Amino acid sequence: MSALQTAARPFNAVIDALLRSPRLRGLVQGRMTILTYTGRRSGQEFSLPVAYQQDGPDRVLIQIALADRKSWWRNFTGDGHPLTVRLDGRDRTGHGVARREGGQVTVGISLDG
């Protein structure tokens, strides 16, 4: 486990708890979400908090900070991969596709109806 992953664990746990709490999620709602996906190779389910931007009613963008130090977004390269995001207290399914432009990586999510 990298130093970045070790440092991120407590932060991720706090954000996860806030987003799951009906009383406290307003503190981070609209800026942070829980992204859940199944790893392409491992078949294991992963959930992690990520910052996002709403890009219309059925589109979400996730800018990956320090992308070369993270690997989760690689599950969404090529044709992309299905996922779930928690928005406004409910889970929404969709399809995420990662794109790299220069040094910036963005995962664009098209939400299902």
C-alpha positions as CSV (number, residue, x, y, z in Angstrom):
1,M,0.0,0.0,0.0
2,S,1.4,3.4,-1.0
3,A,1.8,6.3,1.4
4,L,-1.0,8.1,-0.5
5,Q,-3.4,5.2,0.1
6,T,-2.4,5.0,3.7
7,A,-3.0,8.7,4.2
8,A,-6.3,8.6,2.3
9,R,-7.9,5.9,4.4
10,P,-9.0,8.0,7.4
11,F,-10.2,10.8,5.1
12,N,-12.2,8.4,3.0
13,A,-13.8,6.8,6.1
14,V,-15.0,10.2,7.3
15,I,-16.4,11.3,3.9
16,D,-18.1,7.9,3.6
17,A,-19.7,8.2,7.0
18,L,-20.9,11.8,6.2
19,L,-22.4,10.8,2.9
20,R,-24.3,7.8,4.5
21,S,-25.7,9.9,7.3
22,P,-29.1,11.5,6.6
23,R,-28.4,14.3,9.1
24,L,-24.8,15.1,8.1
25,R,-24.6,14.4,4.4
26,G,-25.5,18.1,3.6
27,L,-22.0,19.0,4.7
28,V,-20.4,17.4,1.6
29,Q,-23.4,16.7,-0.6
30,G,-23.1,18.3,-4.0
31,R,-19.3,18.1,-3.9
32,M,-18.5,14.5,-2.8
33,T,-20.1,11.2,-3.7
34,I,-19.5,7.5,-3.1
35,L,-18.5,5.7,-6.3
36,T,-19.0,1.9,-6.3
37,Y,-17.7,-0.4,-9.0
38,T,-16.6,-4.0,-9.6
39,G,-12.9,-4.4,-10.4
40,R,-12.4,-5.6,-14.0
41,R,-9.7,-8.1,-13.1
42,S,-10.4,-8.9,-9.4
43,G,-14.2,-9.1,-9.6
44,Q,-14.2,-7.4,-6.2
45,E,-16.6,-4.6,-5.4
46,F,-15.0,-1.3,-4.3
47,S,-16.5,1.9,-2.9
48,L,-14.6,5.1,-2.5
49,P,-15.5,8.8,-2.0
50,V,-14.7,11.1,-4.9
51,A,-15.2,14.8,-5.7
52,Y,-17.6,15.3,-8.6
53,Q,-19.3,18.0,-10.7
54,Q,-22.8,17.6,-12.0
55,D,-22.8,18.2,-15.8
56,G,-26.5,18.1,-16.5
57,P,-29.3,15.9,-15.0
58,D,-27.8,12.6,-16.2
59,R,-24.1,13.4,-16.4
60,V,-21.4,13.5,-13.7
61,L,-17.7,14.4,-14.1
62,I,-14.9,13.3,-11.8
63,Q,-11.5,15.0,-12.2
64,I,-8.8,12.6,-10.9
65,A,-6.2,14.5,-8.9
66,L,-2.8,12.9,-8.9
67,A,-4.0,10.3,-11.4
68,D,-0.6,8.6,-11.9
69,R,-0.6,7.8,-8.2
70,K,-4.1,6.2,-8.3
71,S,-5.2,3.1,-10.1
72,W,-9.0,2.8,-9.6
73,W,-9.9,5.0,-12.6
74,R,-8.1,2.6,-15.0
75,N,-11.2,0.3,-14.6
76,F,-13.0,2.9,-16.8
77,T,-10.5,3.2,-19.7
78,G,-11.4,2.1,-23.2
79,D,-15.2,1.5,-23.5
80,G,-15.7,2.2,-19.8
81,H,-17.3,0.2,-17.1
82,P,-20.6,0.2,-15.1
83,L,-20.8,1.8,-11.7
84,T,-23.0,3.3,-9.1
85,V,-22.8,6.8,-7.5
86,R,-24.7,8.1,-4.5
87,L,-26.5,11.4,-5.4
88,D,-28.9,13.2,-3.2
89,G,-29.0,10.3,-0.8
90,R,-29.8,7.6,-3.4
91,D,-27.8,5.3,-5.6
92,R,-27.8,5.9,-9.3
93,T,-26.4,3.4,-11.8
94,G,-24.4,4.5,-14.8
95,H,-21.5,4.0,-17.1
96,G,-18.1,5.7,-16.6
97,V,-15.5,6.3,-19.2
98,A,-12.0,7.6,-18.3
99,R,-10.2,10.0,-20.7
100,R,-6.7,11.3,-20.3
101,E,-5.8,14.7,-21.9
102,G,-2.3,15.7,-21.2
103,G,-1.7,15.2,-17.5
104,Q,-5.4,15.4,-16.6
105,V,-7.7,12.4,-16.2
106,T,-11.5,12.7,-16.1
107,V,-14.1,10.0,-15.7
108,G,-17.3,11.0,-17.4
109,I,-20.4,9.2,-16.1
110,S,-23.6,8.8,-18.0
111,L,-26.3,8.0,-15.5
112,D,-29.1,5.6,-16.3
113,G,-32.6,7.0,-16.5
